[in-house]
């Protein structure tokens, strides 16, 4: 969902947590590369699998992960987590967070049900079409961050 109000790093963090929670290898592998392209480190990407607890996340990222976990497990966000999110995010960003997690949960269920295997990425450079798409995603994400500053 490039171009949303949430910074691209936040969106990719949420998408990766959804992919992990749903056991969706296709979604995980697809978004690993995108997450690296928008600024998450390889170590942070692997840490997403451990979740928000007991890991060295910023309060913002810990709350994003907690929200993704609660939406996955309970289909809602508790008052406790919501009150912490409310300090960090605008109302519009909170709506986007819920829609983003819901969208990728739905996509993960579909991919899992259809047993879609992760794309095989060629060694070395990505194909031109994938590089162009990734470039657009990164640029649009950075443009949204600048316009919200």
N, C-alpha and C positions, 0 to 999 in steps of 0.2 A: 504494500500500500504506500508506494512512494508519494510524497507530496502532502502527507497528512500533517497534523499539528505536532505530533510526537517526534522528537528527534529520531533520525534513522537508527542510531545505535540502540535506543530504547525499543523501537519496533522490532529490530532483529533479535534483541535479547528476549523479548516476549515470544516471538515466533519460534526461536530455538527451544524455549522452555515448553511451549505447546508441543513441538515435535517430540521432545523427550517424554513428556507426560503421556502422550498418545502412542508412543513407540513407533513413530512414523519415520523410518529411515530415509525415505524419499525426501520428505520435508527437511529433515536435519541436514542431509548432505547438500541439498540445494542451497540452503540458507547459511551454511558454514562459510562458503566462499563469499557470499554477499556481506555477511557480518564482518569478515576480514577487510573487505573493501570499504566499509563505512567506518572503520576505526576500532572495532573490538579486537582484542589480542587473541592469539591461539589459546593462551592460558585461560582467559576469561570465557571463551567459547566452551572449553572443556569443563570449566567450573559451573557452567549453567546446569549441567547434569546433576550437580550436588544440591542445587536449590538455594534458597535464601538463608537457611540456618547455618550458623557456625562457619561461615566463609567470610572472607574479607571484602564484602560488597559495600559500596556507599549506601547510605540510607535510601536514596532514590532507587537504586537498582535492586536492593533487597526488597523494597516494597513492590516494585514491578513484578518480581519473581513470586512474591507471596500472593499478589493478586491473581497471577496466572494459575498458581496452584489452587487457590480457593475457587476460582471460576471452574476449573477442571473437576475438582472433587465435589463441590457443593452447588455448582451452577449459580452462585451468587458470591458477593464479597461481604465478609463480616463487618459489623460496625467498627470493630477495632482496626482492621486493616484500612477500611474506607476513611476513617478519621485521619490516619497517617498519610494516606494518598492525597487527601483533600488539602493538606498543607503544601504538598509538593507539586500539584498539578492543577490546571484550570478545569472548570466543569467540562469544557469542550474536549480537553485531553482525556479526562476520565471516561467520557462517552466513547471516544475513539479507542481507548484501551480495551473496554468491554467488547466493542465491535471487532477489533483486531483479533483478540483471543478467540472470540466466537467464530469468526471467519476461518481462522487457521485450524481450529478444532474440527469444524465441518470438513474442511479440505483434507485434514489428516484422516478422518474417518472414511472418507471416500477413497483416498489413496490406499489405505489399509484394506478396505473391503474389496477393492479391485486388484489388490496384490501388485501394485505398481512398484517395480524395482527401482532403486536409485539410478539416476543417469550415470553412465560410465563416462567420466571426464577423461579426455585424452591427456597423456603425459605432456608436459611442457606447456606451451601457450594454448589458451582457449581459442576455439574457433572464432572467426571475426564476428559472427552474429551474436554469440554469447558475450564477447567483449563489449560490443556496442550496447547491448541490453543492460549489462552490468554498469557501464559508464553512465547511461541514462538514469538508472536507479540511484547511483551514488550522487550524481549532479542534482537530481530533483530533491533528494533528501537533504543535501547541503543548502539548496536554495530555500527550502522550507525552514531550515534552522535560521538562516540569515533573516528571513522575513519576519520570524517570530521574536527576534532579538530587539 
